[in-house]
Amino acid sequence: MTQWGKGQVINDRYQLLEQLGHGGMSSVWRAEHLEQNVEVAVKLLDPNLAQNADMLARFLREARASASLKSRHVVQVIDHGIEDGNAFMVMELLHGETLGARIRRQGPLGAEQTGTFMCQVMRAIDGAHQQGIVHRDLKPDNIFITSDAAGEYAKVLDFGVAKVAGAELDQADGLKTQAGVMLGTPYYMSPEQAKALPVDHRADIWALTVITFECLLGKRPFTGDSFADLVVKLCTDPLPIPSASGQVPLGFDEWFCRGTRRDALRRFTSAWEMAEELMQISRSAALGPPRRAAVEVAPAASQGRGGVRQELGAPRPKKSGTIGLAVLGILAAAGAGAALAFFLRQGDGARSAVDLAPAAVETGEVLAGPASPAEVTSKPRGPQF
């Protein structure tokens, strides 16, 4: 098995020029496409992990999933394969910074910029959902802000833990997601992910809602001193009210409430729907004062009633021992030891073990440059940003 380095040529056409970063699973290089005389980004799976069938399958699945999405707002995969036992993925080379880096550098982005970037991301993710692909690890550091002559725009990165529907890809990969395995980054996980339950596209809708909150207010809505504390916030504590943390556009409290309903069936039905509503909200220049929004909580199944309305953020009566037992059950389902270790590796701005190249992001030159594949347009649906 070859240990790739500067100057070496992969697949007789991609010459490695400079390592942009190295993560837990892979490294990313700036390279030259010798036949086309253009620069590209090459992602190389760690040679030790290439010996692991599941890791190799995950890497190839990411390549296939990304290559199948022809959207201006998804990083474009040009080529992928295995050479001398090493797995590689060739992508457009991007110049700019991640959304996470932008928020850390600039703070809150404001309603207009948030609406522009996040609606682009939501529509790209909606295109993935229509193809049966669920990202499962959406976060600010997996969204890249780049630019062209028309201005700045967003691209979705890293489908490394994506869930692909249909037997064709799954059988080809030979990869099966085991029940009780937690995938994703804790701060942006839906309650069902935190409990290691089966997920669908609505887990991405939760994450997109949380990221939008962070864009507008410059901080995460769900935090904790430990993984157990974070699980309580995600699964049992009253949901935060965006307007209690700062100024947000009128209507955003209700939008956030719908995107973070713990009953996944009651969230937005699609990422496109949430983008359409966010676009209308972000176009309003009015910023509302702090206010309290109402949210319906699930009805008691035994009583068969239509539900009880409860104010978001209102204190709940304490139930001795109930929350503690619930958290223990959740942690047991998620695999507490592994989940806690995973959480402890995460800090503000830190990456998960599936990230592409942590160091590359801060250099301002990572994964992919301008390309203009056709936007995902399965059916005409309203104005585009």
N, C-alpha and C positions, 0 to 999 in steps of 0.2 A: 504494500500500500504506500503510495507516494505522499510525502509530506510537502504540501504546496508552499511556495514562497515567492518572493518578489522576482519578477522576470520570467517565471514559468508560464507555459502556455497550456490552457485547458481545452480539450476537444479540438485541438489544432486551430483555434481561432480567437480565444480570449486570453490575452496576456495580462498577468497580474502586475499592477503598477504600485499600489500603495494600500496597506491595510487601514481601513477606516475605523474599525472597531472589532471587539471580540466579546462575545457573550458566553453564557453557560453552555449553549448548544452549538453555536456556530460563529464564524467570523465573516465580516463583510469587507470586500476589497473593491477599490477602484481599478478598473481594467480597461483595456482597449480591445475593441472588436476589430481584429486585423483585416478582415475582409471588407468591412464598411468604413473603417477609419473613424469610428466614433467611440466615445467613452461610455461604459456601462458599469453597473454594479454587479459583483459576483458574490453570492452567498455560499459559503462552504460549510457543510456539516462537519462538526468535530470528528476526526478520524476514529476516535475511541467509541463515539456514539454510533458511528456508521455500522459497527459490529452488532448493535442492538436492533433487532428486527422491528420493534415497535417505534424506536426513534427514527429509523430510516423510513418506515412507512409514513410517519407523521410529516417528515420533511418533504417527501414526494407528494403527499396529499396536499400540503400547503402550496406546492408548485402548481399542481393540477387545478386546485380551486382558484388560485389567483389568475392563472392563465385563462380560465374559462370566463372570467368577468371582464367584459370589454367596456370599461367605463373610464372616463377622464379622471374620476375621483377614486380609482383603485390603482395601486402601484402595478405597473404592467410587467408581467413575466415574459421574457423573450425566448428563453430556452432553459432546459433542465435535463439532467441525466446523471449517470454514474460513470466515472472513468477511473480505472485502476482501483476500484473499491471505494472511491471517494464520491460522495453525492454533491452536486453543485446546482445552483439556480442562478440564472442570468436575468437581471432586471434593468429597467431604465434607471439612470443615475439622477437622483434628485438633489437640488441645492435649496437650502432653506433651514427650517428647524421644525421640531415636533410641536404639536399643540401644547404639550406639557411644558416644553421649554419656553414657549411664548407666554404662557400663563405665569410661570415662575419669574420671567424677566419683566413682564409688563403689568401683571396683576389682572384684574377684571378686564374683559375685552370690550364690554359694552354691548348693547342690544343689537345694533346693526351688524357688527363684525361676528358676533356669536350666531346670529341668524343666518348669515351668509355661509360661514364654514359648516355649521352643524346641519343645515338643510342639505348642503352638498353631500355630507357624510351619510345622512339618513337616506337620501335617495340612492346613493351607491349601495348601502346595506340592503335597501329594499330590493334592488336588483339581484343581490346575492340571495336573499330569501326566496325570490321567485324561482331561482335555480336550485333551491333546496339546500343552500349553504348557510349555516348559522356560525357567526364569527366566534362567539363565546369568550373573547378576551379583549373587548373594546375598552379603551382607556385613552387619555390624552397623549401618552407616549406612543400609541399605535396609530396616531393621526398626524400626517406630515403637512406642513404649510410650505408650499412652494409658489412660484410665480412665473408668469410669461408676460408677453407684451400687453395682455388684457388686464393684468393685475394678479393679486394673490388668490390662491384657491387651495382646497384641502384634498388630500389623498389618504385612503385607508391602507395601512400596512399590516403585515403579519397575520396570515390566516393559519398559523402553526397549530392552533388547537381547534380549528373549525370543525364543525359537525356537518358532514355531507350526506344528504339523504340519497337513498337508492342503493341497490346492491352492487352496481357496477364498480363505482369507485371504492366502496368499502371492501369488496372482495379482492379487488386489484391490490389494495394496500395491505390487506391481511391484518388490519388494525381494528380492534374492538375496544370501545371504551367500557371499562369495567364499572359496574354499579358501585356506588360508594366512593368514587374517585372524584375529588374536587378539582375542577379545571377553571382557570381564570385568575384574575387579580382581585384580592379580597375587597378593596374599597369600591369596586364597580360591579361586584357580583350581585345578582338577584338573590332573593331569599331561597329559591329552589336550588340555585348553585351552591349557596352556603351550606345547605342541607344535603348536598350531593345527590339530589333527586334528578330524574330525567328533565331535560330542558328542550325548548324549541325556540323559535324566532323571538318570542316575547322576553327571553333573557337579554337579547341584544337591545330590545326596546327599553328595558330597565336601565341598562348601562348607558345608552344614549341620553336618557333623561338625566342621569347623574352627572355625566360629562357636561351637559348644557348648563346645569346648576353651577358647576365649577367654572365654566367660561364666564358666566354673568357675574359671579360673586367672588371669584378668585380663591375659593376654598372648597373642600369636599363636603358634601352634606352628611356623609357617614364616616366617622372616625372612631378609633378606640385605642386604648392603651395595650390591648392584647387581642388576639384573635377571638377569644371568648367574648370580650366586651363588644367587639365589632359585630359578632353574630347577634347579640342581643339588640343592638341598634338596628340591624337589618331586618330582624324577624319579629321582634316583640315591642320595642319602644315606640312611642308616638312618632309619626313621621315629622321631619323638620318642615317648617314653613319658610320658603325662600325669602319672602318679604320681611321676615323677622331678622334676617341676617344682613339686609341691605336693600337698596332700591332695585326693583325689578319692574319690567313692563307690566301694565295692567293685564290680568289674565294669566300671568305666568304661574301664580300659586296653583290655580286649578289645573293648568297644563302639567305641572310637576306632579301634582297629586295623582292624576290619571296615569302618568307614566310609571309611577312607583307603587301602584296598587299591589299588595302582597298576593292577592288572588290574580294570577297571571291572565286569566280569562277576561278580567275587567280592565286590562290595560288597553292602550291603543291597539287596534286590530292590525295595523301595519306601520312600518317605518315611514312609508309615504304619507299616511294620514297624519302622523305626528309632525312631519315636516311641513305639511300644508297649514296646520294650526299654528306652529311656531312661526312660520313666515308672516302670518297675519298679526301675531302678537309683536314680533320684532319690528314690524313696520310702524307700529304706533309709537310716537315720540313721548307719550305720557308715561310718567313713572309714578306708580301709586305709593301711598304711605304704607307703613307696616300694617298688616291686617291679618285677620284669622280666616282661614278657609275651612269649609265643612267637607267632610268625607264620610261616605257610607262605610260602615264596618259590616263584616259578614253577618248575616242573620243566624240565630240559633237554629240549627237543623231540626231540633226536636219540636220547636214551636211553629216552624213553617211560616214565619212572618216575613215581611218585605224588607227587613233590615232596620238598623238603628243608626241615626246620624250622630256623629261625634265630631267635635271641633278638633282640627289638626293642632297638635301641640298641647292640647288640654291634658292636665295630669290625670293619670289613671289611678284608681284605688289600688293599693298594694295588696298583693295576694301572697301571703307568706309561703315561701318554698316553691311556688308554682314556677316562677321564672327560672330559678336555679335548676329545677328538674328539667324544664324545657331546654335550657342551654346544654345540659349534660346530654340530653337525648340528641340534640342537633349535632354536637361535637362528636358523639359516638357514631352517628350516621356519616359524618364527613371524614372521619378518621382523624381524631383530635391531634395525635402526635405529629402526623405529617402536615396537617393543616397549620398547626401552631408553628412548626419549624419554618414552613413556607412564609407565614406572616412575619416572623421575626427577621426574615431576610429582606422584607420590604421596608423602606423608609420613604420619606417624602422625596419624590422624584426617582425612586429606585425602580428597577425593572424586575419582572418575573423571570423565572428560569427559562421561559420560552421566547424571550426577546431576541431580536435580531442582532443588534450590536450596540450596547449601551454607550460606549465611548464615542461612537460615531456621531450620535445625535448632536452633541454639544459642539462639534467641530463645524456644524452648519453645512456639511456635505455628506449626504447619506443616500442610499437607495434611490436612485432614479431621477432622471431629468426629463425634459419636456417630451411629451408624446401626446398625440391627440386621437386615440381610438374613439370609435363611435360611442356616444353616451348610451347607457342602457335605456331602451325605449320599447318595452314590451307592449305598451299601449299609451296613447297620448294622455297626459295627466297634468294639466295646469302649467303655469309659467315656471321657468327655470331661473335659478340665480346665475 
